[in-house]
Amino acid sequence: MTETAQTLSYPMRRGTARSPGIFEIARRLRANGWLEFLMDMWRTQGDLPHLRTGLGNVLMVIHPEHVRHVSITARQSFDKLNSYEITRELLLGDGLIASNGALWKRQRRLMASFFSPRSIEQYYPVMLAAAETTAQRWEPIARTETPIDMINEMMLVTARIIVQSMFGADVTAERLNSLKGDVEGMIGFVTRRGFSPLHLPMWVPLPSHRRYRAARARVNALVEDVIARRRSQPRADWPDDLLSKLMLCRDEETGEAMTDMLVRDESLGIFIAGHETTARTLSFLWLALHENPEVEARLHAELDSVLPGGEAPTLEHLKRLPYTLQVIKEVLRLYPPAPAYARDTAIEHTMDGVRVPAGTLMLLFPYATHRHPAFWEEPERFDPDRFMPEREAARHPYAYHPFAAGHRICLGNNFAMLEAHILAALLVRRFRARLVAGHRPQIDLAGLLIVKNGLPMVITRR
């Protein structure tokens, strides 16, 4: 079966068609890291860079029309297949993020209503309480001007929010810290394994394998214990959290409920998706404000006018904080937490005159799409006014896809945006953060967008 994309009506960047060899790729990765390597591929090869690697043939997807093709026009030709096998096997099981086919369709249908804009408003008190807890903890730190690692701080607050939203009061602070550490360790192990063309079987007794297995056993035991204790209670006593929703939902066609194993897998997927990505968005928000004092001043002016006494923002307040939301969207443009994501070609087809054989890995690269000069004026400049309603409406619909696009767009995008809006409104209204003098963040790609040398910042009370 062959499918052909329409001729592009938007300008495409042209370049060389040569793919670097394996040894050249390895040398450049050691020198500059994945993010700079992929950006250089785009600069030299144009909008359809081609790589032949030890992991197979890779076609990078950058132009918004190509994003549309993979995500919408020819979506039946792509799925999460071989490239997600390690993630399915070692991290997410049969959960929605990595599943495919009939199972994915069923789970998406079951869970979609949990994350609608109206539904996620019920977690506003949880988000606000976590923001207030962070603010109270920062008060004495701000007086001493002791540096903190902002990434760790944001990881902590988003972990608290998603665990409380997921499990209610069933996970204590001590268990939260254990879960957070173990899950982050599992993510790191799976990311490193996924990026390596050669790795030993999991039965080989390497220290890294043992640490991974121990962390996974603890995480599974914790989640399974919460599910079992919830099952032992009368349903009338179940809290109205995400876990209860997963346990109670039924397939409209068959009447079937999720198995406890699938509930566990979905719980873990929600934790991972709702923790790491939003934490990185908020971390880069603080960096962006440090680097763009004029944006910070305008943001402070809006927050001060709507929250003059520094009070906690309500849902009604958020509607009167459009610039705050624009700042968050611009952070997601320049620093998308998932700067690249994969789709596997299931059916051979042609895209913009290029033959794409079955088995080709399509690497969608929003980090570059969000910097495409044909769609973004001065693309490296931090400018929240890009997201004024009239400018958003005039832009190509696939020039911006921080949460992916099409039918596999991130289910938790509304949750993430509300969470970021609340945390920014409360914390930025009360505190200012500055990078430690002389620190130069080393940004790279390792599954997610990372800062290899951390983000040490000094916070002060406004």
C-alpha positions in Angstrom: 0.0 0.0 0.0 1.4 3.4 -0.9 0.2 6.8 0.2 1.5 10.1 -1.1 1.6 13.5 0.8 0.3 16.6 -0.9 2.9 18.9 -2.5 4.1 21.4 0.1 2.4 24.8 0.0 4.9 26.0 2.5 8.7 26.5 1.9 10.9 23.6 2.8 14.5 23.9 3.8 16.7 22.0 1.3 20.1 20.6 2.0 22.4 17.7 1.3 21.1 14.1 1.2 24.2 12.4 2.7 23.8 10.5 5.9 26.9 10.5 8.1 28.5 7.1 8.7 28.3 5.2 12.0 31.7 6.2 13.2 31.1 9.9 12.3 27.9 9.8 14.2 29.6 8.3 17.2 32.4 10.9 17.1 29.9 13.8 16.8 27.7 12.5 19.6 30.7 12.2 21.9 31.8 15.8 21.1 28.4 17.6 21.1 25.6 15.3 22.5 22.4 14.2 20.8 20.6 17.6 20.7 23.3 19.5 18.9 23.9 16.5 16.6 20.3 16.4 15.5 20.1 20.1 15.1 23.2 20.0 12.9 21.6 17.2 10.8 18.7 19.6 10.2 21.0 22.5 9.3 23.0 20.5 6.8 20.4 18.1 5.3 17.3 20.3 5.4 13.8 19.4 6.5 14.0 15.6 5.9 17.3 14.5 7.4 18.1 10.8 6.9 20.3 8.7 9.2 21.6 5.2 8.8 22.4 4.1 12.3 23.0 0.9 14.2 19.4 1.2 15.3 18.2 1.1 11.6 17.1 3.8 9.1 15.8 7.1 10.7 14.0 9.9 8.9 13.7 13.1 10.9 10.3 14.9 10.7 10.6 18.6 11.1 8.6 20.6 8.6 5.0 21.2 9.9 3.5 19.7 6.8 5.5 16.5 7.4 4.3 16.5 11.0 0.8 16.7 9.7 1.4 13.8 7.3 2.8 11.5 10.0 0.2 12.5 12.7 -2.9 13.1 10.6 -2.9 12.5 6.8 -1.2 9.1 6.8 -1.5 8.2 10.5 -2.6 4.6 9.7 0.9 4.1 8.3 2.6 4.8 11.7 2.4 3.4 15.2 4.5 2.8 18.3 6.0 -0.5 17.3 9.7 -1.6 17.6 11.1 1.7 18.9 8.9 1.4 22.0 9.6 -2.2 22.8 12.2 -1.4 25.5 9.8 1.1 27.1 7.0 -1.4 27.1 9.1 -4.2 28.4 11.0 -2.4 31.1 8.9 0.7 32.1 5.3 1.1 31.0 4.0 -2.4 30.3 0.6 -2.2 28.5 -0.1 1.3 29.6 -1.6 3.9 27.2 1.7 5.8 26.5 3.5 2.8 24.8 0.6 0.5 23.8 -0.8 0.3 20.3 -3.6 -1.3 18.2 -6.9 -2.3 19.7 -5.6 -2.1 23.3 -4.5 1.5 22.9 -7.9 2.5 21.3 -9.8 0.9 24.2 -7.6 2.5 26.9 -7.7 5.9 25.2 -11.5 5.7 25.0 -11.8 4.7 28.7 -9.5 7.4 30.0 -10.2 10.4 27.8 -12.9 11.8 30.1 -10.6 11.8 33.1 -8.4 14.5 31.5 -10.9 16.8 29.9 -10.5 20.5 30.8 -13.5 20.4 33.1 -12.5 17.1 34.7 -9.0 18.2 35.7 -10.3 21.2 37.5 -11.1 18.9 40.4 -7.3 18.6 41.0 -6.9 22.4 41.5 -6.8 22.1 45.3 -4.1 19.5 45.1 -2.0 21.6 42.8 -2.5 24.7 44.9 -1.6 22.9 48.1 1.6 21.6 46.6 2.5 25.1 45.4 1.8 26.6 48.9 4.0 23.8 50.5 6.8 24.7 48.2 6.4 28.4 48.9 6.5 27.8 52.6 9.6 25.7 52.3 11.3 28.3 50.2 10.7 31.2 52.6 13.7 30.4 54.9 15.9 29.5 51.9 15.1 32.8 50.3 16.3 34.7 53.4 19.7 32.9 53.4 20.1 32.9 49.5 21.3 29.4 49.6 21.5 27.9 46.1 18.9 25.2 45.2 18.8 23.0 42.2 15.7 24.2 40.5 15.2 20.9 38.5 15.1 18.9 41.8 12.7 21.4 43.3 10.3 21.3 40.4 10.5 17.5 40.3 9.5 17.4 44.0 6.5 19.6 43.6 5.2 17.9 40.5 5.7 14.4 42.0 3.6 15.5 45.0 0.9 16.8 42.7 0.6 13.7 40.6 0.8 11.2 43.5 -1.9 13.1 45.4 -4.0 13.2 42.2 -3.4 9.6 41.5 -3.5 7.9 44.9 -5.1 10.5 47.2 -3.9 10.1 50.8 -2.8 6.5 50.3 0.9 7.5 49.6 2.7 9.1 52.5 5.6 11.7 52.1 8.1 8.9 52.9 6.6 6.6 50.2 6.4 9.5 47.8 10.2 10.1 48.1 10.8 6.4 47.6 8.5 6.2 44.6 10.0 9.3 43.0 13.6 8.1 43.4 12.9 4.6 42.1 10.9 5.8 39.1 13.5 8.4 38.1 16.1 5.6 38.4 14.0 3.3 36.1 13.6 6.1 33.6 17.3 6.8 33.5 18.1 3.1 33.0 15.6 2.6 30.2 16.7 5.9 28.5 20.3 4.8 28.5 19.5 1.4 27.2 17.2 2.8 24.5 20.0 5.1 23.2 22.6 2.3 23.2 22.9 0.3 20.0 24.4 -2.6 22.0 23.3 -3.8 25.4 23.6 -7.0 27.3 20.5 -9.2 28.1 18.7 -8.3 31.3 19.6 -11.7 32.8 23.3 -10.7 32.9 24.0 -9.8 36.6 25.3 -6.3 36.0 25.0 -3.8 39.0 22.9 -1.5 36.8 20.5 -4.4 36.0 20.3 -5.3 39.7 19.5 -1.7 40.7 16.9 -1.5 38.0 15.2 -4.7 39.0 15.2 -3.7 42.7 13.6 -0.3 41.9 11.0 -1.9 39.7 10.1 -4.4 42.3 9.6 -1.7 44.9 7.5 0.5 42.6 5.3 -2.4 41.5 4.9 -3.5 45.2 3.9 0.0 46.3 1.3 0.5 43.5 -0.1 -3.0 43.9 -0.4 -2.6 47.6 -2.4 0.6 47.2 -4.7 -1.1 44.6 -5.2 -4.1 46.9 -6.0 -1.9 49.9 -8.4 0.1 47.8 -10.2 -3.1 46.6 -10.6 -4.2 50.3 -12.6 -1.1 51.1 -16.3 -0.5 50.4 -16.6 1.4 47.1 -18.6 4.1 48.8 -15.4 4.9 50.8 -13.1 5.1 47.7 -11.7 8.7 47.2 -12.5 10.4 43.9 -8.9 10.2 42.6 -7.4 8.9 39.3 -6.8 5.5 40.8 -10.5 5.0 41.6 -11.5 6.3 38.2 -9.2 3.6 36.6 -10.6 0.9 38.8 -14.2 1.8 38.2 -14.3 2.6 34.5 -16.0 0.0 32.2 -15.7 -0.6 28.5 -19.1 0.6 27.0 -19.0 -2.2 24.4 -18.1 -5.2 26.6 -18.6 -4.0 30.2 -15.1 -5.1 31.0 -13.0 -3.4 33.7 -9.2 -3.0 33.6 -7.2 -5.8 35.2 -5.3 -4.8 38.3 -2.1 -5.2 36.3 -3.3 -2.8 33.7 -4.4 -0.4 36.4 -0.9 -0.6 37.8 0.7 0.1 34.3 -1.6 3.1 33.7 -0.9 4.5 37.2 2.8 4.3 36.5 2.4 5.9 33.1 0.4 8.8 34.5 3.0 9.3 37.2 5.8 9.4 34.7 4.0 11.6 32.2 2.7 14.0 34.8 5.9 14.3 36.8 9.1 14.6 34.7 7.7 16.6 31.8 6.0 19.3 33.7 8.9 19.6 36.1 11.2 20.3 33.2 8.8 22.9 31.8 8.7 24.8 35.1 12.5 24.5 35.5 13.1 26.1 32.1 10.5 28.7 32.9 12.7 30.0 35.8 15.7 29.9 33.4 13.8 31.9 30.8 12.8 34.5 33.3 16.4 34.8 34.5 17.6 35.3 30.9 14.7 37.7 29.9 14.3 40.4 32.5 11.8 42.4 30.4 9.5 39.3 30.1 9.9 38.8 33.9 8.9 42.4 34.6 5.8 42.2 32.4 4.9 38.9 34.0 5.3 40.4 37.5 3.1 43.3 36.5 0.3 41.0 35.4 0.6 38.8 38.5 0.7 41.9 40.8 -2.4 43.4 39.2 -4.5 40.2 39.5 -3.0 39.0 42.8 -2.1 42.3 44.6 -1.7 40.8 48.0 0.1 37.7 46.9 -2.9 35.6 47.6 -3.3 32.1 46.1 -4.7 32.1 42.6 -8.2 30.8 42.0 -9.4 29.2 38.8 -11.1 32.6 38.1 -7.8 34.4 38.6 -6.2 32.2 36.0 -8.6 33.4 33.4 -7.2 36.9 34.0 -3.6 35.8 33.6 -3.3 35.4 29.9 0.3 36.6 29.7 1.4 34.0 32.3 -0.1 31.3 30.0 1.7 32.8 27.0 5.0 32.7 28.9 4.4 29.0 29.6 3.6 28.3 26.0 6.8 30.1 24.8 8.8 28.0 27.3 7.3 24.9 25.7 8.2 26.2 22.3 11.9 26.8 23.0 12.3 24.0 25.6 9.8 21.2 24.8 10.3 18.6 27.6 10.0 15.9 24.9 12.2 17.4 22.2 11.9 14.4 20.0 9.6 11.4 19.8 9.3 8.4 17.5 6.8 6.7 15.3 7.5 3.5 13.4 6.5 3.1 9.8 4.2 0.1 9.5 3.2 0.6 5.8 5.6 1.6 3.0 4.5 4.9 1.5 5.8 8.2 -0.1 6.1 11.5 1.8 6.8 14.6 -0.3 8.4 12.5 -3.0 10.6 10.5 -0.6 10.1 6.8 -0.4 9.6 5.7 3.2 10.0 1.9 3.5 8.2 -0.1 6.2 10.4 -0.3 9.3 11.8 3.2 9.0 11.8 5.1 12.3 10.2 8.5 11.9 11.8 10.9 14.5 9.5 13.8 15.0 11.6 16.7 16.3 9.6 19.5 17.8 12.7 21.2 19.2 13.6 22.0 15.6 10.1 22.5 14.3 9.6 25.2 16.9 12.6 27.0 15.5 11.8 26.7 11.8 12.5 30.1 10.3 9.6 29.8 7.8 7.1 29.7 10.6 8.8 31.6 13.5 10.2 35.1 13.2 13.5 35.3 15.1 13.0 31.8 16.3 15.7 31.8 19.0 14.2 34.9 20.7 12.0 34.4 23.8 8.8 36.2 22.9 5.5 35.2 24.7 3.5 37.5 22.4 3.8 34.8 19.7 1.0 33.2 21.6 -1.5 36.1 21.5 -4.7 34.6 20.2 -4.6 36.3 16.8 -1.0 35.2 16.1 -1.8 31.6 17.2 -4.7 31.4 14.9 -2.6 32.6 11.9 0.2 30.1 12.4 0.5 26.7 10.8 -1.4 24.2 13.1 1.6 21.8 13.2 4.4 24.4 13.7 3.9 23.8 17.4 3.5 20.4 19.0 5.1 20.2 22.4 2.5 17.4 23.4 2.8 15.5 20.1 0.0 15.8 17.6 -3.0 14.0 16.1 -4.8 11.1 17.7 -1.8 10.3 19.9 -1.5 13.8 21.4 -0.6 13.6 25.1 -3.8 12.8 27.1 -2.5 14.8 30.1 -1.8 18.1 28.2 -4.7 19.9 29.9 -3.5 18.7 33.4 0.0 19.8 32.6 -1.0 23.3 31.5 -3.3 23.9 34.5 -0.6 22.7 36.8 2.1 24.9 35.2 -0.3 27.9 35.2 -1.1 27.5 39.0 2.5 27.0 40.0 3.8 29.9 37.9 1.1 32.2 39.2 1.8 31.5 42.9 5.6 31.0 42.9 6.6 33.6 40.4 4.4 36.1 42.1 6.3 35.6 45.4 9.8 34.7 44.4 12.6 35.6 42.0 15.2 33.1 40.9 18.7 33.8 39.4 21.3 31.4 38.1 24.4 31.0 40.3 27.0 33.4 38.9 29.1 31.8 36.2 26.9 28.7 35.7 26.2 27.9 32.0 23.5 25.2 31.7 24.4 22.4 29.4 21.2 21.4 27.6 20.9 18.1 25.8 18.5 15.3 24.8 18.4 12.1 26.8 14.8 10.9 26.2 13.6 14.2 27.6 15.3 17.6 27.5 17.9 17.7 30.2 20.4 20.0 31.8 23.5 17.9 32.2 25.1 20.1 34.9 21.9 21.0 36.8 20.2 24.3 37.3 21.6 25.9 40.5 19.6 29.0 41.3 19.4 31.5 44.2 15.8 32.4 45.1 14.8 35.7 46.8 11.5 36.9 48.1 9.9 39.6 45.9 
